[in-house]
Amino acid sequence: MKIVHTIFRISLIVFITNIMTHNIKSYAIDKKNELIPKKVLFGNPDKASVAVSPDGEYISYLAPYNGVLNIYVAPINNIEQASPITNNKDRGISAYFWSYNKEYIVYLQDQDGDENWQIYGVHVKNKKEKKLTNFQGVRAEINNLSEKFPNEILVSLNNRNKELHDLYKLNIINGKLTKIYENNDFSDIITDDTFKIRLALKQTDDGGSNIYKINSKLNKKLFYKIDSEDINTTGIVGFNKEADSIYFIDSKNQNTAALYSLNLKDNKKQLIYSNNHVDVNAVLLHPTRKSVEAVSFNYLKQDWKIIDQGIKKDFDYLKSKMKGELNIVNRSLDNKIWIIADIQDNFPVSYYKYDSDKKKADFLFLNRQDLKKYKLATMHPVVIPTRDNMELVSYLTLPFEVQSASHNFKPLEKVPLVLFVHGGPTARDYWGLNLVHQWLSNRGYAVLSVNYRGSTGFGKEFINAGNGEWAGKMHDDLIDAVNWAIQQDVTEKDKVAIMGGSYGGYATLVGLTFTPDVFACGIDIVGPSNLLTLLKTIPPYWKPALNSLKLKLGGDPETEEGIKILESKSPLNFASKIKKPLLIAQGANDPRVKQSESDQIVAAMKAKNIPVTYVLYPDEGHGFSKPQNRISFYAMTESFLASQLKGWSEKSEDDFKGSSLIIKEGSNLKN
């Protein structure tokens, strides 16, 4: 197992009645499909993060134990014997890795969403756990694991300098921590399989980045310059077996990011794969030979390009077995056992164990078994034109009741629409099983997710078209998508809500302040309201990438001109224009978008006597990790949407059980 290194561091008025209206349908369509319980959609998955051990003897996954996600392990050929090896009782475990000594699994855990991750080790057989890093207010990151050092891993800690991470060797058996590099310069340090420091990255003043070669004496030499326009489409994938070349995704002198081999001695680049339409999405390396076997790319849906013909029979067989997209989750070190995921848009994720010697795939389990009982909606990929002739790859999901017999994106009749905006903004929406899409469409809404300019995957010109366009052309793209949906008779002009988290929350606030007549209501989840304070309160370990962030937002908070630009793009300064219902949800421990971002706009609305509903989760961060908190939030949201757009709402006595939710302002949507 490898840790892939990249340079991507950095993505009402509430007029609600006190009497909750459940199962209402004020528009024309009749409810034929059963309401899917929120606990089925947003409770813990049955299985997640499935992996095979490096020696191929065990399978592991995350699953609920006493209602909390924990790590389960079973013999690869006897999954029925799976048992939990951890006993987390709070937030649950979200990320773990097999060590190469076969006996230990390491996992990461933070405190109430603060993202100050600490590293734990657990013995697979005796289930004894150790906290391998124990630093208050320090963020631990796993730098590398290697089969050459089965008892050790490389970790990065910002315990000395909050802005930069020093590199340590950590013995996972006895917990010994040994510093091997004190970092005073770099945002990222790249090591090879021998745990030698080979490369390091440092951002430049213009928002680009320099890659330095690090020799055995830890001296640096400039190796490769990444221009600011390429910063989001360039990254190091890994080393070849000899560690004399790197596999490198790069967009220099072209629009889309291609895969190259880059020689560390003579700097020669050799093209491996390029796609003129989209960026390289993922690279499949052989576990031990470290050769490139396949490359994935994604425009409307994911596809693969075979590089090593020796793997073609495997792919041909697996594609014949899959009903949706083929995803290779991980493989054993000898390449015999693969864990495969079949991703569909209207069915739970299906996991398989594939034996590459026998060319045989055996079904393992679904990620959400209970979801199989319900009819799920189809997600339609659509391409929406913008007013300035760009193309927005988008995804539209319709309620089952208005899906046409031909299963195209045109509904049988108009329905309310929720514009669901992704965060980042250097991220993107994908085709596949989207639980929010399924939930909202099941409640009677069309759901539209848009890869607006600034989104990743479609070339650097598309990403960089978003620079400085927060509340500008990025928002125009969302408005163009809404107008498209109206023109295509998907929805009506006064029946559109906007909703999203992080940047999507910001887009919601922009929607209700800069275009106050477009949306019927908005739901802001951990969204920034003031770009000045956003930049001044970023986590300290983001500061090495601050110049790139300034470039994206279009202003420098340290200059008079920059302050004016940022103020002109901050919804806080236009709060008086809000005239449509707004629901705001925030995690109190969010390190990226501080609680103060929500507090500020709520205070500004109160000062103008503009109603707002504001809910706070004191044990959450940038999003809601605990299932009881997720369910309570979605319960409030669907009640809010039902009151505004007249969709359906599920009433459950358990919606708020165990949740930490605090209603800071506004209507009590729990009643």
Secondary structure, 3 states (H helix, E strand, C coil): CCCCCCCCCCCCCCCCCCCCCCCCCCCCCCCCCCCCCHHHHHCCCCCEEEEECCCCCEEEEEEEECCEEEEEEEECCCHHHCEECCCCCCCCCCEEEECCCCCEEEEEECCCCCCCCEEEEEECCCCCEEECCCCCCCCEEEEEECCCCCCEEEEEEEEEECCEEEEEEEECCCCCEEEEECCCCCCEEEECCCCCEEEEEEECCCCCEEEEEECCCCCEEEEEEECHHHCCCCEEEEECCCCCEEEEEECCCCCCCEEEEEECCCCCEEEEECCCCCCEEEEEECCCCCCEEEEEEECCCEEEEECCHHHHHHHHHHHHHCCCEEEEEEECCCCCEEEEEEECCCCCCEEEEEECCCCEEEEEEECCHHHHHCCCCCEEEEEEECCCCCEEEEEEECCHHHCCCCCCCCCCCCCCEEEEECCCCCCCCCCCCCHHHHHHHHCCCEEEEECCCCCCCCCHHHHHCCCCCCCCHHHHHHHHHHHHHHHCCCCCCCCEEEEEECHHHHHHHHHHHCCCCCCCEEEEECCCCCHHHHHHCCCHHHHHHHHHHHHHHCCCCCCHHHHHHHHHCCHHHHHHHCCCCEEEEEECCCCCCCHHHHHHHHHHHHHCCCCCEEEEECCCCCCCCCHHHHHHHHHHHHHHHHHHHCCCCCCCCCCCCCCCCEEEECCCCCC
